[in-house]
Amino acid sequence: VELERLGIQQSVDAIFPPAELATDLSVLPVEVTVVDEAEIAGCDAVVTRNHFEALFDVEWVHSTQAGVDRFPLEAFAEAGVALTNSTGIHGRTVGETVAGYLLAFARRLHDQLASATERRWERPAWDEAFTLPGTTACVVGTGTLGRGIADVIGSLGVETVGVRRSDEPLPEFEAMYAVADLERAIADADFVIAAVPLTETTRGLFGAAAFERMRSEAYFVNVARGAVVDEPALIDALEAGQIAGAALDVFETEPLPEASPLWEMDEVVVTPHAAAYTRDYYRDVGELVRDNVGRLERGEALANRVV
Ligand code: NAD
């Protein structure tokens, strides 16, 4: 790949100002410009959040997100376009967000914030609040997110087990289960946390059977993708008191429709697909892109390559 023109597609402005990344990448020996949809075809490489048909005309596309489920991977392969993602940078941010959810539930902060917005001075019932040491979490998906989550909640005293495709152990987790044993892995956990990519095998992974298997005191957390959960089954489980509550950053339909019952549930925390947000996001993406430009110059294989 001969790189002369690298475009920063405007869709990245959902996460950071495109110009910040352009400035960060201006040290590169290539022309770096912010491009709209019509200008994509004039680039050799493009950094983007969204998919566009014109991306099939460039040589290399870098996704600012870790999940590439919105990109048509087969069509990229057919067009001979390399696709790289931003896996590797979200462990600490998402880990801290998940720790925040767990602390909110344990210390009843979500409930007290809801009361405070209505100027109500209302304490938790005597037996509602708890502390995290001694609780257990089951993290499903043990990549960057899963390990970052285990690291941060582990430092708060949560005993964490993992679920991955094999049951081979990892140092961040006290025990490991294969995904075929999902229902056994989640049965005793106080917190079940989804951190898998959305693929044909993980679509609907958390359905009625999983929520039936969870403890009625347990909380479900989704920072992966909405479609790894059967959302109607989750709503049923919450309404039936089959599980205690949920913290959800991702949904089947985003933005979450105003009519969704999830907005109104006292024990459900809704966040707007922002678990990985940080003012350093553009720097972290910039580092991945600079590293890969260096690899191309040296004739080496791209890092984080998906297609
Ligand atoms: P990653 O590539 O580092 O890790 C993904 C892990 O999932 C890998 O270890 C992989 O082996 C494993 N995996 C794949 N298929 C599996 C299956 N069927 N069962 C069990 N494990 C399986 O990616 P990451 O950075 O950890 O991100 C994971 C996903 O989380 C992304 O694909 C994205 O959808 C989502 N994500 C969401 C946010 C957010 O803002 N909420 C931020 C980053 C990532």
Boltz pocket constraint, residues with backbone or C-beta under 6 A from the ligand:
constraints:
  - pocket:
      binder: B
      contacts: [[A, 66], [A, 67], [A, 68], [A, 86], [A, 87], [A, 88], [A, 89], [A, 90], [A, 94], [A, 140], [A, 141], [A, 142], [A, 143], [A, 144], [A, 145], [A, 146], [A, 163], [A, 164], [A, 165], [A, 179], [A, 195], [A, 196], [A, 197], [A, 198], [A, 199], [A, 201], [A, 202], [A, 222], [A, 223], [A, 224], [A, 225], [A, 249], [A, 250], [A, 273], [A, 274], [A, 275], [A, 276], [A, 277]]
      max_distance: 6.0
